Amino acid sequence: MTKIVTALAGLLLCGCSAFAADQGGREAFRRIDTNGDRKLEFSEIQAARARMFDRLDANHNGVLDPDEVRAAVTQVKAKRDIQAARFAGLQAEASRMDRNGDGKISRDEFTAAIPDRLLQADTDGDGALSISELRALKRP
């Protein structure tokens, strides 16, 4: 289960920040920025994560099982050139997501977890990511 949870954490980290560099990034930004203030508030990111969870939870049992995680990782890798290095060091992120320590990621756990990379990108500490903060995510 640890490998599955780590892969899921990688998927979440890349999936939530990679849109800033994608051709469809503007459209993704608009979909997530529901209040139109040109910032992604963490509450908006959490709402987007809830929608993502609902798409990933193919059997609708309220938890992501290993097959669902593998399918999601395969889909993201096919759509983007994601390098293995991006997945390094994500065990802490996965452990943080699994708040009750049961080895599974529930919808609530998935939705509540904001990846560390996004928390760190919030350089002004306002609980939202501005366009300039999102652009900084693309830089090495």
BELJO-V475075 format. One record per residue. N is the residue number from 1. SS is DSSP state (H for helix, E for strand, C for the rest). NEAR is the number of other C-alpha atoms within 12 Angstrom. D_LAST is the distance of its C-alpha to the last C-alpha in whole Angstrom. Layout:
N/SS/NEAR/D_LAST  N/SS/NEAR/D_LAST
This chain:
1/C/22/30  2/H/23/27  3/H/21/26  4/H/27/26  5/H/37/25  6/H/33/22  7/H/38/21  8/H/41/22  9/H/41/20  10/H/39/17  11/H/41/19  12/H/41/19  13/H/36/15  14/H/36/14  15/H/37/17  16/H/38/17  17/H/37/13  18/H/33/13  19/H/28/16  20/H/30/14  21/C/24/13  22/C/20/16  23/C/13/19  24/C/13/21  25/H/21/18  26/H/20/21  27/H/15/24  28/H/24/22  29/H/33/21  30/H/22/25  31/H/21/26  32/H/33/24  33/C/27/25  34/C/21/29  35/C/15/30  36/C/14/28  37/C/16/27  38/C/22/24  39/E/27/22  40/E/36/21  41/E/30/23  42/H/30/23  43/H/23/26  44/H/30/25  45/H/37/23  46/H/30/25  47/H/26/28  48/H/31/25  49/H/32/25  50/H/27/28  51/H/19/29  52/H/24/26  53/H/35/28  54/H/24/31  55/H/21/30  56/H/34/29  57/C/27/32  58/C/20/34  59/C/16/37  60/C/15/37  61/C/17/38  62/C/22/36  63/E/29/33  64/E/35/31  65/C/28/32  66/H/25/31  67/H/20/32  68/H/29/30  69/H/34/27  70/H/26/27  71/H/22/28  72/H/31/25  73/H/31/23  74/H/20/24  75/H/17/24  76/H/26/21  77/H/22/20  78/H/12/22  79/H/17/21  80/C/18/17  81/C/17/15  82/C/22/14  83/C/14/13  84/H/16/15  85/H/12/12  86/H/24/11  87/H/27/15  88/C/20/15  89/C/18/16  90/C/29/17  91/H/24/21  92/H/21/21  93/H/32/20  94/H/37/23  95/H/30/25  96/H/25/24  97/H/33/25  98/C/30/28  99/C/21/30  100/C/15/33  101/C/16/33  102/C/17/34  103/C/24/32  104/C/32/32  105/E/40/29  106/E/29/32  107/H/30/31  108/H/24/31  109/H/30/29  110/H/40/26  111/H/30/27  112/H/24/27  113/C/35/23  114/C/37/20  115/C/35/17  116/H/27/16  117/H/31/12  118/H/35/14  119/H/27/17  120/H/19/14  121/H/28/13  122/C/27/16  123/C/19/16  124/C/13/20  125/C/15/21  126/C/17/23  127/C/22/23  128/E/29/21  129/E/36/18  130/E/27/18  131/H/27/17  132/H/19/15  133/H/28/13  134/H/31/13  135/H/23/11  136/H/21/9  137/H/27/8  138/H/20/6  139/C/13/4  140/C/7/0
